[in-house]
Amino acid sequence: MNKQIIFNLPVKDLEKSRAFFSALGFSFNPQFSNDSAAFMNIVDGTIHAMLTTEPFFRSLIDKPLVQAKEANEVVICLSCESREEVDSLIARASAAGARIPHPPEDHGFMYDQGFEDIDGHLWNLVWSRQGDGQGSGQAG
């Protein structure tokens, strides 16, 4: 079995969050989803997010839940295959209701931009060029 990354994100309204991330092109696995959680495929077979209702998320932890619109604990960074993929995902996120906190940053070897999803979680999308001049999709 290959290693996978599965992170949990608390959301206020599970169906609105499913609709938001579906608009970005992410899919959901109904086998691991219910009324309290939705298993979102980010990179098939390797990276996933479990979107959980806040009450369910609270049942998993023994300390206060961070309200992502008020404070941040993490920025989720996803590598992209191209600058165009970064721009496309940002455009779809914006159209689906995301807040775009800053314009894209072009560092020559790296291009990135971020968005805040409808629950306040920060996502950063990055394309970087490796030494051979080709975009690798690896964050830099």
N, C-alpha and C positions, 0 to 999 in steps of 0.2 A: 504494500500500500504506500502510495506517495504521501509526503507531508502536505498538509493543508493549513491555511490560515483562516480561522473563523473568528471574527470579532463580533461582539454584541453591541448594538446601539439602541438606547432607549428612545422611543418615539411617542409623541402625544396621541396621534391618530394613525393607527396601523394602516388603514385603507388609503388614507391620503398619502402616506409615505410610500406605500406600494405603487400608487399611481405616479408619484413623483419619480421614483427610480425606474419604473417601467418606461417613462418618457425619455430617460437617458439611455435606454436600450438594455438595461439589466433584466434578467429573467429570475423567476422564483420557482423553487422546488416544492410542489404541494405536499410531497411525502413528509417533509420536515417542517410544515407550516400548519398553523391552527389559528384560533381567534386571538391568541396572545403573542404569537411570533410568526415571522415570515422569513424563510431561508432564502437569501438573495445570492445569486451567482454573479460574481464580479468577473473572475477569470475562471472559466469552466475547469473543474477538477482541482483547483489550487487555492483560490481566494474567494471567500464568501463572507457575507455579513448576516447576522441574525438580527433582524429588526424586531424589537420586543416592545410590548406596551410598557409604560412606566411601572404599573403595578407588578407585572411579571418580573421586570428587571430588578425592582426593589427586593423581590423575594430571593434574588441570587446574591445579594450583597448585604453587608452588615454595617454600612456607613451611609451618610447622606448621598443622595443622587445629585450630581452636578447638573445644573440647568444650563445647557449648552448655549442658550441665547444670552446668558449672563456671565459665564466663565468658560474657559476652555481647558481641557485636560490633554487633548491630543489633536493633531492635524493628520488626517488620513491622506497619504500621498500615493497616487497611482501613476505608474509610468505609462506613457502612450507611445504608439508606433510612429507618430509624426506630429508636426506642429498643427497640421490640419485636423488631426484627431483631437488635440487639445481644444482648438477653436470650436470644433463641432460639439464636443461635450459641454463646453461652457455655454454655447448658444442654446442647446437643449435644456440645460439646467436653468438658465435664465428664463426661458419660455415657460418652464414648469413651475416657476415661482421662487427660484433660488436668488439669494442676494450675492452680487458680485462685488467683493470688497476692494479690489484694485485692478488696474488694467494689466494686460499680459506683460511679462518681463522677458526680454530677449537679451540673453547674455552671449549670443553667438554660438557657443557650444551647447547651450541649454535654453529651453523656452518653457515658461510655465505660467499658469494662472490658476486661481482658486475660486471656489464658491462656497457659500454657506447654505446647507440644505434647509428644508422647511422647519426642521427642529433645532437648527443652530449649529449642527456639526460642521466642522471645516474640512474641506476636501481640497487637495492641491493636485493638479494635473501637470505632469512633467514629461517633456521629450528632451533627450540629450543625444549628442553626437559622440560616438567613440572615435578613437584615433584614426580610423580608416575613412572618416568623413561621412559614414553612413549612419542614419538614425538607428539606434538599437532598441529603443523602447525601455532602456534601463535608466532609472533615476540616477543622477549623478553625483 
